[in-house]
Amino acid sequence: MAHSVLLIIGGGIAAYKSLELIRLLKGRGIVVRAILTKAAEEFVTPLSVASLTGTKIHTQLFNLTDEIEMGHIELSRSTDLLVVVPATADLMAKMAQGLANDLASTTLLATDKKVLLAPAMNVRMWLHAATQRNVAQLKQDGIFFVGPNEGEMACGEFGPGRMAEPVEILGAIEKLLNTAPKVLAGKRVLITAGPTREAIDPVRYISNYSSGKQGYAIAEAARDAGADVTLVSGPVSLAEPESVKVVHVQSADDMLAACQGQYDVVICAAAVADWKVANATDHKIKKSADQPVPILAFAQNPDILAQLSQDGPKRAKVVVGFAAETDRVIDHAKAKLTKKGCDLIVANDVSPASGVFGGERNTVHLVSKTGVEDWPSLSKSDVATRLVAHIAAQLS
């Protein structure tokens, strides 16, 4: 039985992208019904939407014919997923406050199905405290989001607030419907994530600020793509992804030992410490009047990415490394690609101003022997989905 989506088109210039989204959904065999707000009709016509969906378009809350044929309560429940494209500041405010004064807001309040929002608005509107309060409330209520992205807007300003592209929204829809193509079905995928901790003594260690969020998102995306996923994780404060084998480690040596095996794809997203303490002790180092500051000797840690990239019968078909840099990101990533011998480097800026470590978004550059592919600012989940699709294309 075909899945169905109820598309609620909000009033914003990005509404024109809803037409491309409908085309993509129909191409996946998904039934699309649509509601247009009054403001949306200023940007797209009911006729153009109906021509693409092949179904009746709903615009009025108080329409006797529509209520007899299918009341708005039934409309909100006879679908698998509600998608709001674009989700305007006004629509999100109504949802957050539980208002229901038109067909769109009433339908959203009456539904018992999952709801996905694709916000689109001016950067100042998106960053306004009221909007951010509404977004936080909606997320707490279990509403799903895709975007917004950072970019140039119709008003000429630049920043967060640009609606996600139709293909990104399609990916989020397929994930929620669990209809995403199983492009990694039958493949064994190894992913490393998070930081490592290198002991100084039993109570102290050297580490870094990696949260593991990007690696965990990749593990979930690979699982959703049908892969058999093993996630080797350093110490993080994240819930284990369901249906993923998770191996918890502390040090770089531990991580390397856990990465042995035969895999089709290896993705080294962990922030592995370059050095370990060579003179670590098995007892707590105490302050001493003779030597108030202990002197630590360092030794190099094993280069996990380089070892997993070595040619041999056990080498994965695709090996991906990450380059977390604070300056000259592309130059350092290109050098790392050559030095490590992997197939792809995902490079990103992790300087404090970027907010990548511990944050929810990432701006990455895919560096390969054939060139550099720059991606816009995306959620870490969207980066993961795109990366998995890219790897699947390389495998095929």
C-alpha positions as CSV (number, residue, x, y, z in Angstrom):
1,M,0.0,0.0,0.0
2,A,1.4,3.4,-1.0
3,H,2.4,5.9,1.6
4,S,0.6,9.2,1.7
5,V,1.7,12.7,2.7
6,L,-0.5,15.7,3.5
7,L,1.4,18.8,2.3
8,I,0.6,22.1,3.9
9,I,1.9,24.9,1.8
10,G,2.6,28.1,3.7
11,G,2.7,31.7,2.5
12,G,6.3,32.5,1.6
13,I,8.4,32.9,-1.6
14,A,9.8,29.4,-1.0
15,A,6.4,28.0,-1.7
16,Y,7.4,27.5,-5.3
17,K,9.8,24.8,-4.2
18,S,6.7,22.8,-3.0
19,L,6.0,22.0,-6.7
20,E,9.4,20.3,-7.1
21,L,8.9,18.4,-3.8
22,I,5.5,17.1,-5.1
23,R,7.2,15.9,-8.3
24,L,9.9,14.1,-6.2
25,L,7.3,12.5,-3.9
26,K,5.2,11.3,-6.8
27,G,8.3,9.8,-8.4
28,R,8.7,7.7,-5.2
29,G,5.1,6.5,-5.5
30,I,3.9,8.5,-2.5
31,V,0.3,9.9,-2.6
32,V,0.2,13.6,-2.1
33,R,-2.7,15.7,-0.8
34,A,-2.3,19.4,-0.3
35,I,-3.7,22.3,1.8
36,L,-2.9,25.8,0.7
37,T,-3.1,28.7,3.2
38,K,-4.6,31.9,2.0
39,A,-1.1,33.5,1.9
40,A,0.3,30.5,-0.1
41,E,-2.2,31.3,-2.9
42,E,-0.2,34.5,-3.5
43,F,2.8,32.4,-4.6
44,V,1.4,29.2,-6.1
45,T,-2.1,28.5,-7.5
46,P,-4.4,25.6,-6.4
47,L,-4.5,24.6,-10.1
48,S,-0.7,24.2,-10.4
49,V,-0.6,22.1,-7.2
50,A,-3.6,20.0,-8.2
51,S,-2.1,19.3,-11.6
52,L,1.0,17.8,-9.9
53,T,-0.7,16.0,-7.1
54,G,-3.6,14.6,-9.1
55,T,-5.8,15.1,-6.0
56,K,-8.2,17.8,-4.8
57,I,-6.6,20.8,-3.2
58,H,-8.1,22.1,0.1
59,T,-8.0,25.8,1.0
60,Q,-11.1,26.6,3.2
61,L,-11.9,25.6,6.7
62,F,-15.6,26.2,6.4
63,N,-16.4,24.5,3.1
64,L,-19.6,22.5,3.1
65,T,-18.7,20.2,0.2
66,D,-15.2,19.4,1.6
67,E,-16.7,18.7,5.1
68,I,-19.2,16.3,3.6
69,E,-16.6,14.5,1.4
70,M,-13.8,14.5,4.0
71,G,-13.9,16.6,7.1
72,H,-10.7,18.4,8.2
73,I,-10.3,16.0,11.1
74,E,-10.3,13.0,8.8
75,L,-8.0,14.8,6.4
76,S,-5.5,15.2,9.2
77,R,-5.6,11.5,10.2
78,S,-6.0,9.7,6.9
79,T,-2.3,10.3,6.0
80,D,1.0,8.9,7.1
81,L,2.8,12.2,7.6
82,L,2.1,15.9,7.5
83,V,4.7,18.2,5.9
84,V,4.7,22.0,6.1
85,V,6.5,23.6,3.2
86,P,7.4,26.3,3.8
87,A,6.8,26.5,7.6
88,T,6.4,30.3,8.1
89,A,7.0,32.1,11.4
90,D,3.3,32.6,11.6
91,L,2.4,29.0,11.1
92,M,5.0,27.8,13.7
93,A,3.7,30.4,16.2
94,K,0.1,29.1,15.8
95,M,1.3,25.5,16.3
96,A,3.4,26.3,19.3
97,Q,0.4,28.1,20.9
98,G,-2.2,25.6,19.8
99,L,-4.2,28.1,17.7
100,A,-6.7,26.8,15.1
101,N,-8.2,29.7,13.1
102,D,-7.8,28.4,9.5
103,L,-7.7,25.0,7.7
104,A,-3.9,24.6,8.0
105,S,-3.6,25.3,11.7
106,T,-6.8,23.4,12.6
107,T,-5.5,20.3,10.7
108,L,-2.1,20.5,12.4
109,L,-3.8,20.7,15.8
110,A,-6.2,17.8,15.1
111,T,-3.7,15.3,13.7
112,D,-2.3,12.3,15.6
113,K,0.4,11.7,12.9
114,K,4.0,12.8,12.7
115,V,4.6,16.4,11.5
116,L,7.7,17.6,9.6
117,L,8.4,21.3,9.3
118,A,10.7,23.0,6.6
119,P,11.1,26.5,8.0
120,A,11.7,29.5,5.7
121,M,11.9,33.1,6.7
122,N,14.1,36.2,6.9
123,V,17.2,35.6,9.0
124,R,16.1,38.2,11.6
125,M,12.8,36.5,11.9
126,W,14.4,33.1,12.3
127,L,16.8,34.4,15.0
128,H,14.2,36.4,16.8
129,A,13.7,35.2,20.4
130,A,10.0,34.5,19.9
131,T,10.7,32.2,16.9
132,Q,13.4,30.4,18.7
133,R,11.1,29.9,21.7
134,N,8.4,28.5,19.4
135,V,10.9,26.2,17.7
136,A,12.1,24.9,21.1
137,Q,8.5,24.3,22.1
138,L,7.6,22.5,18.9
139,K,10.6,20.2,19.2
140,Q,9.6,19.4,22.8
141,D,6.1,18.6,21.4
142,G,7.7,16.0,19.1
143,I,7.6,18.0,15.9
144,F,10.4,17.2,13.3
145,F,12.4,19.8,11.4
146,V,14.5,19.8,8.3
147,G,16.5,23.0,7.9
148,P,16.6,25.9,7.6
149,N,19.8,26.2,5.8
150,E,22.2,29.1,5.6
151,G,22.3,31.1,2.4
152,E,21.1,34.0,0.3
153,M,17.5,34.9,0.6
154,A,14.9,36.5,-1.7
155,C,15.1,39.7,0.4
156,G,18.9,39.9,-0.4
157,E,20.1,39.1,3.1
158,F,22.3,36.1,4.0
159,G,22.1,33.8,6.9
160,P,20.0,31.0,8.5
161,G,16.4,30.9,7.4
162,R,16.7,29.6,3.8
163,M,14.4,26.6,3.3
164,A,16.0,23.2,2.8
165,E,16.1,22.1,-0.8
166,P,13.4,19.7,-2.0
167,V,15.8,16.8,-2.2
168,E,16.7,17.3,1.5
169,I,13.1,17.5,2.5
170,L,12.4,14.3,0.5
171,G,15.2,12.6,2.4
172,A,13.7,13.7,5.7
173,I,10.3,12.5,4.6
174,E,11.6,9.1,3.5
175,K,13.4,8.7,6.9
176,L,10.2,9.4,8.8
177,L,8.2,7.1,6.5
178,N,11.0,4.5,6.7
179,T,11.0,4.4,2.9
180,A,14.5,5.6,2.3
181,P,16.2,3.6,-0.5
182,K,18.4,0.8,1.1
183,V,21.4,1.9,-0.8
184,L,23.8,0.1,1.6
185,A,21.8,-3.1,1.9
186,G,24.1,-6.0,2.6
187,K,27.1,-3.8,3.3
188,R,29.1,-3.9,6.5
189,V,30.0,-0.4,7.7
190,L,32.4,0.6,10.4
191,I,32.2,4.1,11.9
192,T,34.3,5.7,14.6
193,A,33.0,8.6,16.6
194,G,33.7,10.9,19.5
195,P,36.9,11.7,21.3
196,T,39.5,9.5,22.8
197,R,40.9,9.9,26.3
198,E,44.6,9.4,27.0
199,A,45.3,8.7,30.7
200,I,47.8,10.8,32.7
201,D,47.0,8.9,35.9
202,P,43.9,7.0,37.1
203,V,42.0,10.3,37.6
204,R,43.3,12.6,34.8
205,Y,43.4,12.4,31.1
206,I,44.0,14.4,27.9
207,S,41.1,14.7,25.4
208,N,39.3,17.1,23.1
209,Y,35.9,18.7,22.6
210,S,34.3,16.3,20.2
211,S,30.7,15.4,21.1
212,G,30.4,12.4,18.7
213,K,27.2,13.8,17.3
214,Q,28.3,13.7,13.7
215,G,29.6,10.1,13.9
216,Y,26.4,9.0,15.6
217,A,24.3,10.7,12.9
218,I,26.3,8.8,10.3
219,A,25.7,5.5,12.0
220,E,22.0,6.2,12.0
221,A,22.0,7.2,8.4
222,A,24.0,4.1,7.4
223,R,21.6,1.9,9.4
224,D,18.6,3.5,7.7
225,A,20.2,2.8,4.3
226,G,20.2,-0.9,5.1
227,A,23.8,-1.4,6.3
228,D,25.0,-3.7,9.1
229,V,26.7,-1.0,11.2
230,T,29.4,-1.2,13.9
231,L,30.0,2.0,15.8
232,V,33.2,2.3,17.7
233,S,32.6,5.2,20.1
234,G,34.9,7.2,22.4
235,P,33.4,8.6,25.6
236,V,30.3,10.6,24.7
237,S,27.0,11.6,26.3
238,L,24.7,10.3,23.6
239,A,22.2,7.5,23.5
240,E,23.2,4.4,21.5
241,P,21.5,4.3,18.1
242,E,19.0,1.5,17.8
243,S,19.9,-1.6,15.7
244,V,23.6,-0.6,15.7
245,K,26.4,-2.6,17.3
246,V,28.2,-0.1,19.6
247,V,31.6,-0.8,21.0
248,H,32.7,1.7,23.7
249,V,36.4,2.6,24.0
250,Q,38.6,5.1,25.8
251,S,42.0,5.4,24.2
252,A,43.3,5.5,20.7
253,D,44.9,2.1,21.3
254,D,41.5,0.7,22.4
255,M,39.8,2.2,19.3
256,L,42.3,0.7,16.9
257,A,41.9,-2.8,18.5
258,A,38.1,-2.4,18.1
259,C,38.4,-1.5,14.4
260,Q,39.8,-4.8,13.3
261,G,37.7,-6.9,10.9
262,Q,36.3,-7.0,7.4
263,Y,34.1,-4.1,6.2
264,D,32.8,-2.7,3.0
265,V,33.0,0.9,4.2
266,V,35.0,2.5,6.9
267,I,34.2,6.0,8.1
268,C,36.7,7.5,10.6
269,A,34.7,10.4,12.2
270,A,36.3,10.1,15.6
271,A,38.6,12.9,16.9
272,V,41.5,10.6,17.9
273,A,44.2,12.1,20.1
274,D,47.5,12.5,18.2
275,W,49.6,11.8,21.3
276,K,49.4,9.8,24.5
277,V,51.2,10.2,27.8
278,A,54.2,7.9,27.7
279,N,54.9,8.1,31.4
280,A,51.3,7.6,32.6
281,T,51.2,6.3,36.2
282,D,49.0,3.8,37.9
283,H,48.5,6.1,40.9
284,K,47.3,9.6,41.3
285,I,50.1,12.2,40.8
286,K,50.3,14.3,43.9
287,K,51.5,17.8,44.2
288,S,55.0,18.1,45.4
289,A,57.0,21.0,46.8
290,D,60.1,19.7,45.0
291,Q,58.3,19.5,41.7
292,P,55.0,21.5,41.7
293,V,54.4,21.0,38.0
294,P,54.7,17.4,36.7
295,I,56.6,16.9,33.5
296,L,54.7,14.7,31.0
297,A,56.5,12.8,28.2
298,F,54.4,12.1,25.1
299,A,54.4,9.4,22.5
300,Q,52.5,9.2,19.2
301,N,49.3,7.4,19.1
302,P,48.6,4.8,16.3
303,D,47.3,6.4,13.1
304,I,44.0,4.6,12.8
305,L,42.9,6.1,9.5
306,A,46.2,5.4,7.8
307,Q,46.3,1.8,9.1
308,L,42.7,1.2,7.8
309,S,43.6,2.8,4.5
310,Q,46.5,0.4,3.8
311,D,46.2,-1.8,0.7
312,G,45.5,-5.4,1.5
313,P,42.9,-8.1,1.3
314,K,41.0,-6.6,4.3
315,R,40.9,-3.0,3.1
316,A,37.4,-1.7,2.8
317,K,36.2,-0.6,-0.7
318,V,35.6,2.9,0.6
319,V,37.6,4.5,3.4
320,V,36.5,7.9,4.6
321,G,38.4,10.2,7.0
322,F,37.5,13.5,8.7
323,A,39.7,16.5,8.9
324,A,38.7,18.8,11.7
325,E,40.7,22.0,11.1
326,T,40.9,25.6,12.5
327,D,42.6,27.2,9.5
328,R,43.4,26.4,5.8
329,V,40.8,23.7,6.0
330,I,40.9,22.6,2.3
331,D,44.7,22.7,2.1
332,H,45.1,20.6,5.2
333,A,42.4,18.1,4.0
334,K,44.1,17.7,0.6
335,A,47.4,16.9,2.4
336,K,45.7,14.5,4.7
337,L,44.0,12.6,1.8
338,T,47.4,12.0,0.2
339,K,49.2,11.2,3.5
340,K,46.6,8.8,4.8
341,G,45.8,7.0,1.6
342,C,42.0,7.1,2.1
343,D,39.4,7.6,-0.6
344,L,37.6,10.7,0.8
345,I,38.2,13.3,3.4
346,V,35.3,15.2,5.0
347,A,36.8,18.5,6.0
348,N,35.3,21.0,8.4
349,D,36.1,24.1,10.4
350,V,36.1,23.4,14.1
351,S,37.4,26.7,15.3
352,P,35.4,28.0,18.4
353,A,33.5,30.5,16.3
354,S,32.1,27.7,14.1
355,G,30.2,26.0,16.9
356,V,30.7,22.6,15.3
357,F,32.0,20.8,18.3
358,G,29.0,20.1,20.4
359,G,26.6,21.9,18.0
360,E,23.8,20.7,15.8
361,R,25.1,21.9,12.4
362,N,28.1,21.4,10.2
363,T,29.6,22.9,7.1
364,V,31.7,20.3,5.3
365,H,33.8,20.0,2.2
366,L,34.3,16.6,0.5
367,V,37.8,16.3,-0.7
368,S,38.7,13.5,-3.1
369,K,41.4,12.9,-5.8
370,T,39.0,14.3,-8.3
371,G,38.3,17.6,-6.5
372,V,36.5,19.4,-3.7
373,E,32.7,19.5,-3.3
374,D,31.5,22.3,-1.0
375,W,28.3,21.7,1.0
376,P,26.1,24.4,2.6
377,S,25.6,24.6,6.3
378,L,23.4,21.6,7.2
379,S,22.2,19.8,10.3
380,K,24.5,16.9,11.2
381,S,21.8,14.5,10.3
382,D,21.5,16.0,6.8
383,V,25.3,15.8,6.4
384,A,25.1,12.1,7.4
385,T,22.4,11.4,4.9
386,R,24.2,13.1,2.1
387,L,27.5,11.4,2.9
388,V,25.9,7.9,2.9
389,A,24.3,8.7,-0.5
390,H,27.7,9.8,-1.8
391,I,29.4,6.6,-0.5
392,A,26.7,4.4,-1.9
393,A,27.2,6.0,-5.3
394,Q,31.0,5.3,-5.1
395,L,30.3,1.7,-4.3
396,S,28.0,1.3,-7.3
